[in-house]
Amino acid sequence: MSHLSTLVASAVGQKAAATILDILEIDPALSAETEGPVSRAVFAMALTAVLFHDVMNRVPMGAAYVADRRAEGHKILFDHGALRTIDFGAGPDRRPARRPQGLRPDS
């Protein structure tokens, strides 16, 4: 089993992982990684796949679009998952400090 499959299955289960990974257009190199440490690219793709699974469960119109495209024989290129990093700076009540959207500490 690839690192990608293992990571996605650990978050959503074997059956859902197999479905998601079949739906998404994924670079074959990411699906082929099986040995050594998990690369950042594979980890990022696993996060993207899990986010996609969540979106399909929460957004009926998105799921309908995917079903229509799949019925036509297309894979889905999920190219914009909104993942954020959290700055655990000292907020007033120990919550993460907020930053304006789109800014990262290294920008």
C-alpha positions in Angstrom: 0.0 0.0 0.0 1.3 3.5 -0.8 2.0 6.1 1.8 -0.8 8.2 0.3 -3.3 5.4 0.6 -2.2 4.7 4.2 -2.4 8.3 5.3 -5.9 8.9 3.7 -7.3 5.6 5.0 -6.0 6.5 8.5 -8.2 9.6 8.5 -11.4 8.4 6.6 -11.2 4.6 6.5 -10.2 2.1 3.7 -13.4 2.3 1.6 -13.7 6.1 1.6 -9.9 6.4 0.9 -10.2 4.1 -2.1 -13.1 6.1 -3.5 -11.5 9.4 -3.0 -8.2 8.3 -4.5 -10.1 7.0 -7.5 -12.0 10.2 -8.0 -9.1 12.6 -7.8 -6.5 13.3 -10.5 -3.3 12.5 -8.7 0.3 12.6 -10.0 1.3 8.9 -10.3 4.6 9.6 -8.5 2.6 10.5 -5.4 0.6 7.3 -5.5 3.8 5.2 -6.1 5.7 6.3 -3.0 5.8 3.3 -0.6 9.2 3.4 1.1 11.2 5.7 3.3 9.8 8.7 5.1 6.6 10.3 3.8 7.5 13.2 1.4 6.0 16.6 2.0 4.2 16.3 -1.4 2.5 13.1 -0.4 1.5 14.5 3.0 0.1 17.6 1.2 -1.9 15.4 -1.2 -3.2 13.3 1.7 -4.4 16.4 3.4 -6.0 17.6 0.1 -7.8 14.2 -0.3 -9.2 14.3 3.3 -10.3 17.9 2.8 -12.0 16.9 -0.5 -13.8 14.0 1.3 -15.0 16.5 3.9 -16.2 19.0 1.3 -18.1 16.2 -0.5 -19.9 15.3 2.7 -20.8 18.9 3.6 -21.6 20.5 0.2 -24.4 18.7 -1.7 -23.9 20.8 -4.9 -20.2 20.0 -5.0 -21.0 16.3 -4.6 -23.6 16.5 -7.4 -21.0 18.2 -9.7 -18.5 15.5 -8.9 -21.1 12.8 -9.6 -21.9 14.3 -12.9 -18.3 14.6 -14.0 -17.6 11.1 -12.9 -20.6 9.8 -14.9 -19.0 11.4 -17.9 -15.8 9.5 -17.2 -13.7 12.4 -15.8 -11.4 12.6 -12.8 -11.5 15.6 -10.5 -8.6 18.0 -10.2 -9.0 19.4 -6.8 -6.6 22.3 -7.1 -7.7 24.7 -4.4 -8.1 23.4 -0.9 -7.9 26.1 1.7 -5.6 24.9 4.4 -4.3 27.4 6.9 -1.3 27.5 9.2 -1.9 28.6 12.8 0.4 31.0 14.6 0.5 29.8 18.2 1.6 33.3 19.3 0.5 34.7 22.6 -3.1 35.8 22.1 -4.9 37.6 24.9 -6.6 34.5 26.2 -4.1 31.9 25.1 -5.9 31.4 21.8 -3.8 31.4 18.6 -3.1 34.9 17.5 -5.0 36.0 14.4 -3.4 37.2 11.2 -5.0 38.9 8.3 -6.1 36.2 5.8 -3.4 35.4 3.2 -0.5 36.5 5.3 2.0 34.0 6.6 4.7 34.6 9.2 7.4 34.3 6.5 5.9 36.8 4.1 
